Amino acid sequence: MGRLGDPQPGNSADGSRAMKKNEVRVGSAYLAKVSDKVVPVRITGTSGHGGWDAVNEATGKKVRIKSAQRLRGPAEQPEAVDAKCRHVVADAPTAAPAAQGAKPDGKAAKDAKAAPKAPKAKREAKKRDGLSGLDAAAKVLADAGKPMNCKAIVETMLAKGLWKTGGKTPAATIYAAILREVRAKGKEARFRKTERGLFEATAAARQ
């Protein structure tokens, strides 16, 4: 069982607000800092050594939450997900507008004529990049035909080359993304939670 040390009081090192002891509820899921990573955990009971016993919902492993200050907030609130577990998509730079009244030269006119080819290039780039993390997770579960935890889902995605990531906590990222789709789409979601930390594919994922 993992052990977590006591952080300093107040805000955590990553800028998120640490929870207080009276905010922690047995049976609830929270984001917790474990071995320098923020992961989703579910509190299973109070520990005889102080703090709480919990299960890492991304890996299924037991951990000990020694202090409430290790908790970052409810795991089922997307806005509480640590910045390390989020993918940030940068906006593509836009071309500067042409000066008013300026006439395009021959090269500019040639570039303008070539512009319609851009959508095809984008489709090819998307094909090379493969599926999104959430789409890849849905495919893995549909192919498996049985419930899996997020750690196993991510390992299968990477092994089959369905998804590439440089993130430090891919299992936590996929876990949070699956929960968001389940809450947003309800019965039309591609995922169904079967028990603590396990998900299976719905009929929507097999279409």
C-alpha positions, 0 to 999 in steps of 0.5 A: 500500500502506497504512503503519502507524506504531509504537504505544506498547509495552504495551496499545493505546489502545483497551484491547486487548492488542497482539501480540508479534513471535514470535506473528505467523505468515505466512498467519494472519488477525489483527485490526489497527488500520489508519487508526484502525479495527480490521479483519481482515487476513491476513499474506501475507509479511515486508516488505523494509522491516520488519514484514509485508505483509498484505491487508485481508480486508474490502476486499481492499486491501494494507496494511503492518503495520509493528509487531506491536503493531498486531495485536490477536489472531487474527481468527477468535476472536470474543472478540478482535473489537474493541469497535468491531466489536460491536453491543451490544443494551441490555436493555429496562427492566422495569416496577417490581413493584406494592407488595404488597397494593396495589389497581390503580386504574382506569388501571392496570387499563386498561393491564393489559388493553391489554398483549396488544397489545404483541406486535403492536407488536413485530412491526410495529417489527421489520418497519420496522427491516428485516433483521439485518446477517447476514440482509441479507448472506445475501440479498445473496449469494443474489441475486448468485449469485457470491462477494463480499467484505464491503465489496461486500456491505455497500455493496449492503446499504446501497444496497438499504436492507436494513440500516442501521448507524451503525458505523465498521467495518461490513465488519469487523462483517459479516466477523466475524459470517459467520465465527461462523455458519460455525464454529457451523453448519458445513455448515448455514451460509448462507455458504461461504468460497471464497477469501481475503476472499470468501464465497458463499451456500449452499443454506441462504441460498436457502431 
